[in-house]
Amino acid sequence: MPFQLVDEAKQALPLHVVSKESYPAWLKAQDSSAQRWLKAINFPAAPGTCAFVPSAKGELAMAVAGTGSPPDIWAIAGLASTLPPHVYALSGVEAPQAAQLALGWALGAYRFHRYKTKEPEKEAPSLALPGAEGAEVREMAQSIYLARDLINTPANDMLPTHMAAMCLQVAKEQGAKISVLTGEELLTANYPTIYTVGKASADAPRLIDLRWGRENAPKVTLVGKGVSFDSGGLDIKSAASMRLMKKDMGGAAIALGLARLVMAQKLDVRLRVLIPSVENAVGSRAMRPLDVVKTRKGVTVEIGNTDAEGRLILCDALAEADSEKPDLLVDFSTLTGAARVALGTDIPAFFTPDDALAEALARAGAATGETLYRLPLAGAYRDMLKSHTADLSNDTDSPYAGAITAALFLKEFVEQTPRWLHIDMMAWNLAARPGRPVGGEAQGLRAVYALLRERYGKLMKNKARK
């Protein structure tokens, strides 16, 4: 497996995980040879440190990793790329924590080398897990790898054509049904804003629609912003702002990765995934500032800024999702720089009108080590979206409250579904840390999956007993 996880191995080298606080008691419980060795090398048990302990015969007996207290998901993530190539097994760690540590390890093993022509092959360490713990960890890692790979892939290989092909591949693997509307089919089917945003590109815009699960299961719909590259359109971005815009389909990548995980783990839901996939290009067919487009819902929108295109493609997809009144509707999008100004690049903002859902997501985030922060759907700012010409503007004249006004814009298209989550994230690591290399990141995936498993996993288990 590329994420360096193997089934439980008899010859695995024990890997003890100890915090600085628990280290004295742990050390006292070891044999005299291990105690003498660790004292001789003055092992500090500080987070990020690791030591090997020899046996009395001079062979490797175990490894000891220092962590924080309690150890978080990233506690041993760095070891996946630094330890010698042995098979290791966590020692003295309870099952739930072992699964978290193993996932961190797997994410620490991630590399994006698709375009490296001379990447050296080298043996890597592996972590052994029993099947009961390892199965979900493997599926989680594979789904996060999928999202990271999609985001990291440059736009010339990740246009709407390629995104549709990847969705088709996942659908085939998981036994889902999929349909794709392309180009002017979007107009015929009444998705005019998706068409308008993507019509200037040589690669036609698409709406990808994936369905899976039994018909009468609770409906869960995921929507992902799929802007394969965002030039800003005629309101063109600066070179610096455009540099990372291959990641503007991060919402679609995360939605697809999460959908793959839900299907692989067979949660008892009627899953639907809607991905509007476009390139926001500059060209003679590009939408213009102050153009007016009639949305799927019938609401007219004036184009205040062609660089506020994400909310345009999402509004048609959300209107369609809302028409089915799902039990839960979640959209993922790299929507606003304002959310990054407010919370930085590591903490996604989320919005919901449902307080209980907000609390449930916060709990799921805490349990998985993912921090998401709720921002308000402040209705007082709704007037900032007024247009003199149309029902709404897709932009405001104010430099303030940009993440909130974007969420309020989307809220206009979600009227029948009270349990709606809008997640506005960076989907990118600007700096390398253990388990989180520079590049695409599946922000929010683990927390939302934990939320779904809590809400719908029990239904699956109950049905399995019958």
BELSUL-V750718 format. One record per pair of residues at least 6 apart in sequence whose ideal C-beta (glycine too) atoms are under 8 Angstrom apart, sorted by the first residue. I is the first residue (numbers start at 1). J is the second residue. D is the distance in whole Angstrom. If there is no record, write none. Layout:
# BELSUL-V750718
I | J | D
I | J | D
This chain:
# BELSUL-V750718
1 | 138 | 7
2 | 109 | 7
2 | 110 | 8
2 | 145 | 7
3 | 105 | 8
3 | 106 | 4
3 | 107 | 8
3 | 109 | 5
3 | 110 | 7
3 | 138 | 7
3 | 141 | 4
3 | 142 | 7
3 | 145 | 7
4 | 80 | 6
4 | 105 | 7
4 | 106 | 7
4 | 109 | 4
4 | 124 | 5
4 | 125 | 6
4 | 126 | 5
4 | 127 | 6
5 | 102 | 6
5 | 105 | 7
5 | 106 | 6
5 | 126 | 7
5 | 127 | 6
5 | 128 | 8
5 | 129 | 6
5 | 134 | 6
5 | 137 | 7
5 | 138 | 6
5 | 141 | 7
6 | 87 | 6
6 | 126 | 5
6 | 127 | 7
6 | 128 | 5
6 | 129 | 8
7 | 128 | 7
7 | 129 | 7
7 | 130 | 8
7 | 131 | 6
7 | 134 | 7
8 | 89 | 7
8 | 128 | 5
8 | 129 | 7
8 | 130 | 5
8 | 131 | 7
8 | 134 | 8
9 | 87 | 5
9 | 89 | 7
9 | 128 | 4
11 | 87 | 7
12 | 86 | 8
12 | 87 | 5
12 | 88 | 6
12 | 89 | 4
12 | 128 | 4
13 | 60 | 6
13 | 62 | 6
13 | 63 | 6
13 | 86 | 5
13 | 87 | 7
13 | 88 | 5
13 | 89 | 7
14 | 61 | 8
14 | 62 | 4
14 | 63 | 7
14 | 88 | 8
14 | 89 | 6
14 | 91 | 4
15 | 62 | 7
15 | 63 | 5
15 | 64 | 8
15 | 65 | 6
15 | 76 | 7
15 | 79 | 8
15 | 88 | 4
15 | 89 | 6
15 | 90 | 6
15 | 91 | 6
15 | 127 | 8
16 | 26 | 7
16 | 62 | 6
16 | 63 | 7
16 | 64 | 5
16 | 65 | 7
16 | 91 | 5
16 | 92 | 6
17 | 65 | 5
17 | 67 | 6
17 | 71 | 6
17 | 75 | 7
17 | 76 | 6
17 | 90 | 6
17 | 91 | 8
17 | 92 | 7
17 | 93 | 6
17 | 101 | 7
18 | 26 | 5
18 | 45 | 6
18 | 64 | 6
18 | 65 | 7
18 | 66 | 6
18 | 67 | 7
19 | 45 | 7
19 | 66 | 7
19 | 67 | 5
19 | 68 | 6
19 | 69 | 4
19 | 70 | 7
19 | 71 | 7
20 | 44 | 7
20 | 45 | 5
20 | 46 | 6
20 | 47 | 8
20 | 66 | 6
20 | 69 | 7
21 | 69 | 5
22 | 69 | 7
23 | 45 | 4
23 | 66 | 7
26 | 92 | 8
27 | 34 | 8
27 | 35 | 6
27 | 38 | 6
27 | 39 | 8
28 | 35 | 8
30 | 38 | 8
33 | 54 | 8
33 | 55 | 7
33 | 56 | 5
34 | 53 | 5
34 | 61 | 7
34 | 62 | 7
37 | 53 | 5
37 | 54 | 7
38 | 51 | 7
38 | 53 | 7
38 | 64 | 7
41 | 51 | 6
43 | 49 | 7
43 | 51 | 5
43 | 64 | 7
43 | 66 | 8
44 | 66 | 7
45 | 64 | 7
45 | 66 | 4
46 | 66 | 5
47 | 66 | 6
47 | 67 | 5
47 | 68 | 5
47 | 75 | 7
48 | 66 | 7
48 | 78 | 6
48 | 434 | 8
49 | 65 | 7
49 | 66 | 4
50 | 63 | 6
50 | 64 | 7
50 | 65 | 5
50 | 66 | 7
50 | 79 | 6
50 | 82 | 8
50 | 83 | 7
51 | 63 | 7
51 | 64 | 5
52 | 60 | 6
52 | 62 | 8
52 | 63 | 5
52 | 64 | 8
53 | 60 | 8
53 | 61 | 5
53 | 62 | 5
53 | 63 | 7
53 | 64 | 6
54 | 60 | 6
54 | 61 | 6
55 | 61 | 4
60 | 86 | 7
62 | 91 | 7
63 | 83 | 7
63 | 88 | 6
65 | 75 | 7
65 | 76 | 5
65 | 79 | 6
67 | 75 | 4
67 | 76 | 7
68 | 75 | 7
70 | 97 | 8
71 | 97 | 7
71 | 101 | 7
72 | 100 | 8
72 | 104 | 8
72 | 369 | 5
73 | 100 | 5
73 | 101 | 7
73 | 103 | 6
73 | 104 | 4
73 | 368 | 7
73 | 369 | 4
73 | 435 | 7
74 | 104 | 5
74 | 108 | 8
74 | 369 | 7
74 | 433 | 7
74 | 434 | 5
74 | 435 | 5
74 | 436 | 7
75 | 101 | 6
75 | 104 | 7
76 | 101 | 5
76 | 104 | 6
76 | 105 | 6
76 | 108 | 8
77 | 104 | 4
77 | 105 | 6
77 | 107 | 6
77 | 108 | 3
77 | 434 | 4
77 | 435 | 3
77 | 436 | 8
78 | 108 | 6
78 | 434 | 4
78 | 435 | 7
79 | 105 | 7
79 | 108 | 7
79 | 125 | 7
80 | 105 | 5
80 | 106 | 7
80 | 108 | 4
80 | 109 | 4
80 | 124 | 7
80 | 125 | 7
80 | 127 | 8
80 | 435 | 8
81 | 108 | 6
81 | 109 | 7
81 | 124 | 8
83 | 125 | 4
84 | 125 | 7
85 | 122 | 8
85 | 123 | 4
85 | 124 | 6
85 | 125 | 5
85 | 126 | 8
86 | 125 | 6
86 | 126 | 8
87 | 125 | 7
87 | 126 | 5
87 | 127 | 8
87 | 128 | 6
88 | 125 | 6
88 | 126 | 7
88 | 127 | 5
88 | 128 | 7
89 | 127 | 7
89 | 128 | 4
89 | 129 | 8
90 | 98 | 5
90 | 101 | 6
90 | 102 | 7
90 | 127 | 7
90 | 129 | 8
93 | 101 | 7
95 | 132 | 8
95 | 133 | 6
98 | 129 | 7
98 | 133 | 6
99 | 129 | 8
99 | 133 | 5
99 | 136 | 7
99 | 137 | 5
100 | 368 | 8
100 | 369 | 7
102 | 127 | 6
102 | 129 | 5
102 | 133 | 7
102 | 134 | 7
102 | 137 | 5
103 | 137 | 5
103 | 140 | 6
103 | 141 | 6
103 | 446 | 8
104 | 434 | 8
104 | 435 | 5
105 | 127 | 5
105 | 435 | 8
106 | 127 | 8
106 | 137 | 6
106 | 138 | 8
106 | 140 | 8
106 | 141 | 4
107 | 141 | 7
107 | 144 | 6
107 | 435 | 4
107 | 436 | 7
108 | 434 | 6
108 | 435 | 4
109 | 124 | 7
110 | 144 | 8
110 | 145 | 6
110 | 148 | 6
110 | 437 | 6
111 | 437 | 7
112 | 148 | 7
112 | 149 | 7
112 | 152 | 4
112 | 437 | 8
112 | 439 | 6
112 | 440 | 8
113 | 119 | 5
114 | 149 | 8
114 | 152 | 8
114 | 153 | 7
115 | 154 | 8
129 | 137 | 7
136 | 265 | 6
139 | 261 | 6
139 | 264 | 5
139 | 265 | 6
140 | 261 | 6
140 | 446 | 7
140 | 449 | 7
142 | 260 | 8
142 | 264 | 8
143 | 257 | 4
143 | 258 | 7
143 | 260 | 5
143 | 261 | 4
143 | 264 | 7
143 | 442 | 8
143 | 445 | 7
144 | 257 | 6
144 | 442 | 5
144 | 445 | 6
144 | 446 | 8
146 | 170 | 8
146 | 253 | 8
146 | 256 | 7
146 | 257 | 5
146 | 260 | 6
147 | 250 | 8
147 | 253 | 4
147 | 254 | 5
147 | 256 | 7
147 | 257 | 3
147 | 258 | 8
147 | 440 | 7
147 | 441 | 8
147 | 442 | 4
147 | 445 | 6
148 | 253 | 8
148 | 439 | 7
148 | 440 | 4
148 | 441 | 7
148 | 442 | 6
149 | 440 | 7
150 | 158 | 6
150 | 163 | 8
150 | 166 | 6
150 | 249 | 7
150 | 252 | 8
150 | 253 | 4
150 | 256 | 7
150 | 257 | 8
150 | 440 | 7
151 | 246 | 8
151 | 247 | 5
151 | 249 | 7
151 | 250 | 5
151 | 253 | 5
151 | 427 | 6
151 | 428 | 7
151 | 439 | 7
151 | 440 | 3
151 | 441 | 7
152 | 439 | 5
152 | 440 | 4
153 | 162 | 8
153 | 246 | 7
154 | 246 | 5
155 | 228 | 5
155 | 229 | 4
155 | 245 | 8
155 | 246 | 5
155 | 279 | 7
158 | 228 | 6
158 | 246 | 7
158 | 249 | 7
159 | 201 | 7
159 | 203 | 4
159 | 228 | 5
159 | 229 | 8
159 | 279 | 6
160 | 198 | 7
160 | 201 | 8
160 | 203 | 5
160 | 204 | 7
160 | 205 | 6
160 | 206 | 4
160 | 226 | 7
160 | 228 | 6
160 | 277 | 4
160 | 278 | 6
160 | 279 | 7
161 | 203 | 5
161 | 206 | 8
162 | 228 | 8
163 | 206 | 7
163 | 208 | 7
163 | 226 | 6
163 | 228 | 7
163 | 249 | 7
163 | 252 | 6
163 | 275 | 7
163 | 277 | 4
164 | 180 | 5
164 | 182 | 8
164 | 206 | 5
164 | 208 | 6
164 | 277 | 7
166 | 256 | 7
167 | 178 | 6
167 | 180 | 8
167 | 208 | 5
167 | 210 | 6
167 | 256 | 6
167 | 273 | 8
167 | 275 | 7
168 | 178 | 6
168 | 180 | 8
170 | 176 | 7
170 | 210 | 8
170 | 256 | 6
170 | 259 | 7
170 | 260 | 5
171 | 177 | 7
171 | 178 | 4
171 | 210 | 5
171 | 212 | 8
173 | 260 | 8
174 | 212 | 6
174 | 260 | 6
174 | 263 | 4
174 | 264 | 7
175 | 212 | 7
175 | 263 | 8
176 | 210 | 5
176 | 211 | 6
176 | 212 | 4
176 | 263 | 6
176 | 271 | 8
177 | 210 | 7
177 | 211 | 5
177 | 212 | 7
178 | 208 | 7
178 | 209 | 7
178 | 210 | 5
178 | 211 | 8
179 | 208 | 8
179 | 209 | 5
180 | 206 | 6
180 | 207 | 7
180 | 208 | 5
180 | 209 | 7
181 | 189 | 5
181 | 191 | 7
181 | 206 | 6
181 | 207 | 5
181 | 209 | 8
182 | 204 | 5
182 | 205 | 8
182 | 206 | 5
183 | 195 | 8
183 | 204 | 4
183 | 205 | 7
183 | 206 | 8
184 | 195 | 7
186 | 192 | 7
186 | 194 | 5
186 | 195 | 4
186 | 205 | 6
186 | 206 | 8
186 | 207 | 6
187 | 195 | 5
189 | 207 | 8
190 | 296 | 5
191 | 207 | 5
191 | 276 | 8
191 | 296 | 6
191 | 316 | 5
191 | 317 | 8
191 | 320 | 8
192 | 293 | 6
192 | 294 | 6
192 | 295 | 7
192 | 296 | 7
192 | 316 | 7
193 | 293 | 6
193 | 295 | 5
193 | 296 | 7
193 | 301 | 7
193 | 312 | 4
193 | 313 | 6
193 | 315 | 6
193 | 316 | 5
194 | 205 | 5
194 | 206 | 8
194 | 207 | 6
194 | 276 | 5
194 | 278 | 6
194 | 312 | 8
194 | 313 | 5
194 | 316 | 5
194 | 317 | 7
195 | 205 | 6
196 | 287 | 5
196 | 291 | 8
196 | 293 | 5
196 | 312 | 7
197 | 205 | 7
197 | 227 | 8
197 | 233 | 8
197 | 278 | 5
197 | 280 | 6
197 | 287 | 7
197 | 309 | 5
197 | 312 | 5
197 | 313 | 5
198 | 204 | 7
198 | 205 | 3
198 | 206 | 8
198 | 277 | 8
198 | 278 | 3
198 | 279 | 6
198 | 280 | 7
198 | 281 | 8
198 | 313 | 8
199 | 205 | 7
199 | 285 | 5
199 | 286 | 8
199 | 287 | 8
200 | 233 | 7
200 | 279 | 8
200 | 280 | 8
200 | 281 | 4
200 | 282 | 7
200 | 283 | 4
200 | 284 | 7
200 | 285 | 4
200 | 286 | 4
200 | 287 | 7
201 | 278 | 7
201 | 279 | 4
201 | 280 | 8
201 | 281 | 4
201 | 283 | 7
202 | 281 | 8
203 | 228 | 8
203 | 279 | 6
205 | 276 | 7
205 | 277 | 7
205 | 278 | 4
205 | 279 | 8
205 | 313 | 8
206 | 276 | 8
206 | 277 | 5
206 | 278 | 8
207 | 274 | 7
207 | 275 | 7
207 | 276 | 5
207 | 277 | 8
207 | 316 | 8
207 | 317 | 7
208 | 226 | 8
208 | 273 | 7
208 | 274 | 7
208 | 275 | 4
208 | 276 | 8
208 | 277 | 6
209 | 272 | 7
209 | 273 | 7
209 | 274 | 6
210 | 259 | 7
210 | 271 | 8
210 | 272 | 7
210 | 273 | 4
210 | 275 | 8
211 | 270 | 8
211 | 271 | 7
211 | 272 | 5
211 | 273 | 8
212 | 259 | 8
212 | 262 | 8
212 | 263 | 5
212 | 270 | 8
212 | 271 | 5
213 | 263 | 8
213 | 268 | 7
213 | 269 | 5
213 | 270 | 4
213 | 271 | 5
214 | 268 | 7
214 | 270 | 7
215 | 270 | 6
216 | 270 | 7
217 | 268 | 5
217 | 269 | 5
217 | 270 | 4
217 | 456 | 8
217 | 459 | 7
218 | 268 | 8
218 | 269 | 6
218 | 270 | 7
218 | 327 | 4
218 | 328 | 8
218 | 455 | 8
218 | 456 | 6
218 | 459 | 7
219 | 269 | 7
219 | 270 | 5
219 | 272 | 7
219 | 324 | 6
219 | 325 | 8
219 | 326 | 4
219 | 327 | 5
219 | 328 | 8
220 | 262 | 8
220 | 269 | 4
220 | 270 | 7
220 | 271 | 6
220 | 272 | 7
220 | 326 | 6
220 | 327 | 6
220 | 328 | 5
220 | 329 | 8
220 | 330 | 8
220 | 452 | 7
220 | 456 | 7
221 | 271 | 8
221 | 272 | 4
221 | 273 | 7
221 | 274 | 7
221 | 321 | 4
221 | 324 | 7
221 | 326 | 4
221 | 328 | 7
221 | 329 | 5
221 | 330 | 7
222 | 255 | 4
222 | 258 | 6
222 | 259 | 6
222 | 271 | 7
222 | 272 | 7
222 | 273 | 5
222 | 274 | 7
222 | 330 | 5
222 | 331 | 8
222 | 332 | 7
223 | 251 | 8
223 | 255 | 7
223 | 273 | 8
223 | 274 | 5
223 | 275 | 7
223 | 276 | 8
223 | 314 | 6
223 | 317 | 5
223 | 318 | 6
223 | 321 | 6
223 | 329 | 7
223 | 330 | 7
223 | 331 | 4
223 | 332 | 7
224 | 249 | 8
224 | 251 | 4
224 | 252 | 4
224 | 253 | 7
224 | 254 | 6
224 | 255 | 3
224 | 256 | 7
224 | 273 | 7
224 | 274 | 8
224 | 275 | 5
224 | 331 | 7
224 | 332 | 5
224 | 333 | 7
225 | 248 | 7
225 | 249 | 7
225 | 250 | 8
225 | 251 | 4
225 | 252 | 6
225 | 276 | 7
225 | 310 | 5
225 | 313 | 7
225 | 314 | 6
225 | 331 | 7
225 | 332 | 7
225 | 333 | 4
225 | 334 | 6
225 | 335 | 7
226 | 249 | 5
226 | 251 | 7
226 | 252 | 3
226 | 275 | 5
226 | 276 | 6
226 | 277 | 4
226 | 278 | 7
226 | 313 | 7
227 | 245 | 8
227 | 248 | 4
227 | 249 | 6
227 | 278 | 6
227 | 279 | 7
227 | 280 | 6
227 | 309 | 6
227 | 310 | 6
227 | 313 | 7
227 | 334 | 8
228 | 246 | 8
228 | 248 | 7
228 | 249 | 5
228 | 277 | 6
228 | 278 | 7
228 | 279 | 5
229 | 245 | 5
229 | 246 | 6
229 | 248 | 7
229 | 279 | 5
229 | 280 | 7
229 | 281 | 8
230 | 237 | 7
230 | 242 | 8
230 | 245 | 4
230 | 248 | 4
230 | 280 | 5
230 | 307 | 7
230 | 309 | 7
230 | 310 | 8
231 | 237 | 6
231 | 242 | 6
231 | 245 | 7
231 | 280 | 6
231 | 281 | 6
231 | 282 | 5
232 | 241 | 7
232 | 242 | 7
232 | 280 | 7
232 | 306 | 7
232 | 307 | 4
233 | 280 | 5
233 | 281 | 7
233 | 282 | 6
233 | 286 | 5
233 | 287 | 6
233 | 306 | 3
233 | 307 | 6
233 | 309 | 6
234 | 282 | 6
234 | 286 | 5
234 | 287 | 8
234 | 288 | 6
234 | 289 | 7
234 | 306 | 5
235 | 289 | 6
235 | 305 | 5
235 | 306 | 4
235 | 307 | 5
236 | 242 | 8
236 | 282 | 6
236 | 307 | 8
237 | 245 | 7
237 | 307 | 6
244 | 428 | 6
247 | 334 | 6
247 | 427 | 5
247 | 428 | 5
247 | 440 | 6
248 | 280 | 8
248 | 310 | 7
248 | 334 | 5
249 | 277 | 7
250 | 332 | 8
250 | 333 | 8
250 | 334 | 5
250 | 425 | 7
250 | 426 | 8
250 | 427 | 3
250 | 428 | 7
250 | 440 | 7
250 | 441 | 8
250 | 443 | 8
251 | 310 | 8
251 | 331 | 7
251 | 332 | 4
251 | 333 | 4
251 | 334 | 6
251 | 335 | 8
251 | 423 | 8
251 | 425 | 8
251 | 427 | 7
252 | 275 | 5
252 | 277 | 6
252 | 332 | 8
253 | 427 | 7
253 | 440 | 7
253 | 442 | 7
254 | 332 | 5
254 | 425 | 8
254 | 427 | 7
254 | 442 | 5
254 | 443 | 7
254 | 444 | 6
254 | 445 | 5
255 | 273 | 6
255 | 275 | 6
255 | 330 | 8
255 | 331 | 8
255 | 332 | 5
256 | 273 | 7
256 | 275 | 7
257 | 442 | 5
257 | 445 | 6
258 | 332 | 8
258 | 442 | 8
258 | 445 | 5
258 | 448 | 6
258 | 449 | 6
259 | 271 | 6
259 | 273 | 5
261 | 445 | 7
261 | 449 | 6
262 | 269 | 7
262 | 271 | 6
262 | 449 | 7
262 | 452 | 6
263 | 271 | 7
265 | 453 | 7
265 | 457 | 8
266 | 460 | 6
267 | 452 | 6
267 | 453 | 6
267 | 456 | 5
267 | 457 | 6
267 | 459 | 8
267 | 460 | 6
268 | 456 | 6
268 | 457 | 8
268 | 459 | 4
268 | 460 | 4
268 | 463 | 6
269 | 452 | 7
269 | 456 | 5
272 | 321 | 7
272 | 324 | 7
272 | 326 | 7
274 | 317 | 4
274 | 320 | 6
274 | 321 | 6
275 | 317 | 8
276 | 313 | 4
276 | 314 | 7
276 | 316 | 7
276 | 317 | 5
278 | 309 | 8
278 | 313 | 6
280 | 306 | 7
280 | 307 | 8
280 | 309 | 5
286 | 306 | 7
287 | 293 | 7
287 | 303 | 6
287 | 306 | 6
288 | 303 | 7
288 | 306 | 7
289 | 303 | 6
289 | 304 | 7
289 | 305 | 7
289 | 306 | 6
290 | 302 | 6
290 | 303 | 6
290 | 304 | 8
290 | 389 | 7
291 | 302 | 7
291 | 303 | 5
292 | 300 | 6
292 | 301 | 7
292 | 302 | 5
292 | 303 | 7
292 | 389 | 6
292 | 390 | 5
293 | 300 | 7
293 | 301 | 6
293 | 303 | 7
293 | 312 | 7
294 | 300 | 5
294 | 301 | 8
295 | 301 | 6
295 | 315 | 5
295 | 316 | 6
295 | 319 | 7
295 | 413 | 7
296 | 315 | 7
296 | 316 | 4
296 | 319 | 5
296 | 320 | 6
297 | 315 | 7
297 | 316 | 8
297 | 319 | 4
297 | 412 | 8
297 | 413 | 6
299 | 315 | 8
299 | 391 | 5
299 | 392 | 6
299 | 412 | 6
299 | 413 | 7
300 | 390 | 4
300 | 391 | 5
300 | 392 | 7
301 | 312 | 7
301 | 315 | 7
301 | 387 | 8
301 | 390 | 6
301 | 391 | 7
301 | 392 | 5
301 | 393 | 7
301 | 394 | 5
302 | 387 | 4
302 | 389 | 5
302 | 390 | 4
302 | 392 | 7
302 | 393 | 5
302 | 394 | 7
303 | 312 | 8
303 | 394 | 6
303 | 395 | 8
304 | 387 | 7
304 | 393 | 4
304 | 394 | 5
304 | 395 | 3
304 | 396 | 7
304 | 397 | 8
305 | 394 | 7
305 | 395 | 4
308 | 394 | 5
308 | 395 | 5
308 | 406 | 8
309 | 394 | 8
310 | 333 | 6
310 | 334 | 7
310 | 335 | 5
310 | 406 | 8
311 | 335 | 7
311 | 394 | 6
311 | 406 | 6
311 | 409 | 5
311 | 410 | 6
312 | 394 | 6
314 | 331 | 6
314 | 333 | 6
314 | 335 | 8
314 | 410 | 6
314 | 413 | 8
315 | 409 | 7
315 | 410 | 6
315 | 412 | 7
315 | 413 | 5
316 | 413 | 8
317 | 331 | 8
318 | 329 | 8
318 | 331 | 6
318 | 410 | 6
318 | 413 | 4
318 | 414 | 5
319 | 413 | 5
319 | 414 | 8
321 | 329 | 5
321 | 414 | 8
321 | 417 | 7
322 | 329 | 7
322 | 413 | 6
322 | 414 | 5
322 | 415 | 6
322 | 416 | 5
322 | 417 | 5
323 | 416 | 7
325 | 416 | 5
325 | 417 | 6
326 | 417 | 6
326 | 419 | 8
327 | 419 | 6
328 | 357 | 8
328 | 419 | 5
328 | 420 | 8
328 | 421 | 8
328 | 452 | 8
328 | 455 | 7
329 | 414 | 7
329 | 417 | 5
329 | 419 | 7
329 | 420 | 5
329 | 421 | 7
330 | 420 | 8
330 | 421 | 4
330 | 423 | 7
330 | 448 | 6
331 | 410 | 7
331 | 420 | 8
331 | 421 | 7
331 | 422 | 5
331 | 423 | 7
332 | 423 | 5
332 | 425 | 7
332 | 444 | 6
333 | 422 | 8
333 | 423 | 7
333 | 424 | 6
333 | 425 | 8
334 | 424 | 8
334 | 425 | 6
334 | 426 | 7
334 | 427 | 5
335 | 403 | 7
335 | 406 | 5
335 | 424 | 5
336 | 402 | 5
336 | 403 | 5
336 | 406 | 5
336 | 424 | 6
337 | 402 | 7
338 | 401 | 7
338 | 402 | 3
338 | 403 | 4
338 | 404 | 8
338 | 406 | 8
339 | 348 | 8
339 | 349 | 4
339 | 375 | 7
339 | 402 | 8
339 | 403 | 4
339 | 424 | 4
339 | 425 | 8
340 | 426 | 6
342 | 349 | 7
342 | 375 | 7
342 | 403 | 6
343 | 349 | 6
343 | 373 | 6
345 | 426 | 4
345 | 428 | 7
345 | 429 | 8
345 | 430 | 6
346 | 371 | 8
346 | 426 | 7
346 | 443 | 8
347 | 371 | 5
347 | 372 | 7
347 | 373 | 5
348 | 372 | 5
348 | 373 | 8
348 | 423 | 5
348 | 424 | 6
348 | 425 | 4
348 | 426 | 7
348 | 443 | 5
348 | 444 | 5
349 | 372 | 7
349 | 373 | 6
349 | 374 | 8
349 | 375 | 5
349 | 403 | 6
349 | 423 | 7
349 | 424 | 5
349 | 425 | 8
350 | 358 | 7
350 | 361 | 6
350 | 372 | 5
350 | 373 | 7
350 | 374 | 6
350 | 375 | 7
350 | 421 | 6
350 | 422 | 7
350 | 423 | 5
350 | 424 | 7
350 | 444 | 8
351 | 374 | 7
351 | 375 | 6
351 | 376 | 8
351 | 377 | 5
351 | 404 | 8
351 | 407 | 4
351 | 411 | 8
351 | 421 | 7
351 | 422 | 4
351 | 424 | 8
352 | 358 | 5
352 | 361 | 8
352 | 374 | 7
352 | 377 | 8
352 | 419 | 8
352 | 420 | 6
352 | 421 | 5
352 | 422 | 7
353 | 377 | 6
353 | 411 | 8
353 | 418 | 6
353 | 420 | 7
354 | 418 | 6
354 | 419 | 5
354 | 420 | 7
357 | 419 | 5
357 | 421 | 7
358 | 374 | 5
360 | 451 | 6
360 | 454 | 7
360 | 455 | 8
361 | 372 | 6
361 | 374 | 8
361 | 421 | 7
361 | 447 | 6
361 | 448 | 7
361 | 451 | 6
362 | 372 | 7
362 | 374 | 7
364 | 370 | 8
364 | 447 | 5
364 | 448 | 7
364 | 450 | 4
364 | 451 | 4
364 | 454 | 7
365 | 371 | 6
365 | 372 | 5
365 | 447 | 4
365 | 450 | 8
367 | 450 | 6
368 | 446 | 4
368 | 447 | 5
368 | 450 | 5
369 | 446 | 8
370 | 443 | 7
370 | 444 | 7
370 | 446 | 5
370 | 447 | 4
372 | 423 | 7
372 | 444 | 6
372 | 447 | 6
375 | 403 | 6
375 | 404 | 6
375 | 407 | 7
376 | 404 | 7
377 | 404 | 7
377 | 407 | 6
377 | 408 | 6
377 | 411 | 6
378 | 401 | 7
378 | 404 | 5
378 | 408 | 8
379 | 408 | 7
381 | 401 | 5
381 | 404 | 5
381 | 405 | 6
381 | 408 | 6
382 | 408 | 5
384 | 396 | 4
384 | 397 | 8
384 | 398 | 6
384 | 401 | 7
384 | 405 | 5
385 | 392 | 5
385 | 393 | 6
385 | 396 | 6
385 | 405 | 6
385 | 408 | 6
385 | 409 | 6
386 | 392 | 8
386 | 393 | 7
387 | 393 | 4
392 | 409 | 7
392 | 412 | 7
394 | 409 | 7
396 | 402 | 8
396 | 405 | 5
398 | 405 | 8
403 | 424 | 6
406 | 424 | 7
407 | 422 | 5
407 | 424 | 7
410 | 422 | 6
411 | 420 | 8
411 | 422 | 8
414 | 420 | 5
421 | 448 | 7
423 | 444 | 5
423 | 448 | 8
425 | 443 | 4
425 | 444 | 6
426 | 441 | 7
426 | 443 | 7
427 | 440 | 6
427 | 441 | 6
427 | 442 | 8
427 | 443 | 6
428 | 439 | 7
428 | 440 | 6
428 | 441 | 6
429 | 436 | 5
429 | 437 | 6
429 | 438 | 5
429 | 439 | 6
429 | 440 | 8
429 | 441 | 5
430 | 438 | 7
431 | 438 | 7
432 | 438 | 5
